[in-house]
Structures are given as structure tokens and as C-alpha cells.
Amino acid sequence: MTLNVSTSEAKAKLSRFLQMVAKNREEIIIQKRGDPQAVLIPYSAYEQFNIWREQVRRQQALAELQKLADKVRERNQDLSAVEADELADRFVREVIEDMIAEGKIKYDTGANQ
């Protein structure tokens, strides 16, 4: 069940709402003058959201990289398929390294596991 509360009610009953969310896995929408501003959700739901968000980010990055690879192939039709793939791979690596450096994507080598 989702509960809608005002910011003043959320301030006054925060401890109670935290218990409701943790125990009953309820969601509480906090509104300011009737407009939703934030949602109080169980931490496990937040973790799931972060996993989903990272998956979406990776899918978007891969789609961008595929477009880049396709452009490289189009512009370099005089290259062999192997040469075009090598060139596209080089660009893909450079773009990924730039995106990691800019904090746009996270990369975990799995070495810590």
C-alpha cells in the first residue's frame, strides 16, 4: 500500500514512517502542497533500483558504442572487415575509458570478489 503524506506530517512522524517502510515494505510519497517531492522506500528496493539504473546506463553506453562502430565502418569501407573491427574496437575502448574517467559509467573488474 502506498501512503501519501505532506512534508509536515513526514517531519512529525518520520520514525513511525520508517518503521512502516522497513517492516511492511510500504512506500510513502512525501508531498509539498500536493506535489510529490520524494518517496520513502525500503532500502532493498533502493538497492534494486540502483542495479536497474546501472543496467540501463550500460545498455545506453553499449548502444552509443555500437553507433560509433557503425559510423567507423561506414566511413572506412575501403578497410577490410578485420581492419574495421580493430579500428572500431580501439574507438570503443577509448570511449569507455573516457566515460569511466568522467564518471558516466562504473566499471568493476571483479577483482575484489
Secondary structure, 3 states (H helix, E strand, C coil): CEEEEEHHHHHHCHHHHHHHHHHHCCEEEEEECCEEEEEECCHHHHHHHHHHHHHHHHHHHHHHHHHHHHHHHHHCCCCCHHHHHHHHHHHHHHHHHHHHHCCCCCCCCCCCC
